[in-house]
Amino acid sequence: MATISMRPVREGEVPRDGGTAIQDDPDRPVFHGNGPDDYVCAGCGNLLAAAMDGVYMTKKVRVKCGRCKLVNVAVTGE
């Protein structure tokens, strides 16, 4: 299982059909799947999505960290 650091959302980078999930409990990931990768916050390293497949972690999926409040996006490339 790989650990992938998400990246902060850039100003103006908000797709119309995207959404932001809010992590209510910093000790529990927002998403949990059956894939090969864990996604962590770019700011503090908190686990945001556990065992996810990269196919589901697109630029439309943003997660607000419950620990440091940074809004993250999984897409690291352009």
N, C-alpha and C positions, 0 to 999 in steps of 0.2 A: 504494500500500500504506500503510495506517495503522498507527501504533504505539499500542497500547492498554496503559495501565498497569493491572495487576491490582491487587487490594486485599488487605490482610492478612485472614486468617480471624479472625472474632470469637470470643471465648470462648463455648463451647456451640453453635457453629454447625457441626455435623457431621452431615450426612445419613447415615442408616443404610446406604444403598446407594451411598455415595460412596467415593472412594479418593484417596490422596495419592501422586502421582508424585514421586520423588526424583531431582533432577538430580545425577548422579554427576560429570559433567565440566562445570564452569561455562562452558567455551568452546563447548559444543554444546547446542542447545535440546532439551528433553525430547520435544516433539512437533514434527512437521514435516508440513504438509499442502499443499493447493493452493488455499487461500482467500486473502482479501484483507488479512488483518490479522496483525501481529506482536504478541505479548503479552509485556510486560516486567515484571520484579519491582517491586513497589511500594516496596521498601526501597532497592535499589541500582541499578535500571534494567537488570539483566542480562536478556538474551533468554532466555525460558523456552519459548515456543511460536512457531514461525515459520510464516508463510503459512497461518494457520488460519481456518476459517469459524466465525463466532460461534455457529452452531447446535451445534457440538461443544464449545464452551467454556462449560459450564453450572456451576451451583453444586455439582454432583457432582464436578467436576474440580478438584482442588487440586494445586498444585505447590510442593515445597519447593526453594527456591533453593540451588544448589550453592555460591554465593559468600557470601551473608549468612545463610543458613539460615532465612529468613523463609518461612512457609507462606502461599501466595497463592491467591486464588480469582479467576476471571475475571469473575464477575458484579459489576458496579459499581452497578446499581440494585437496588431492593428488589423 
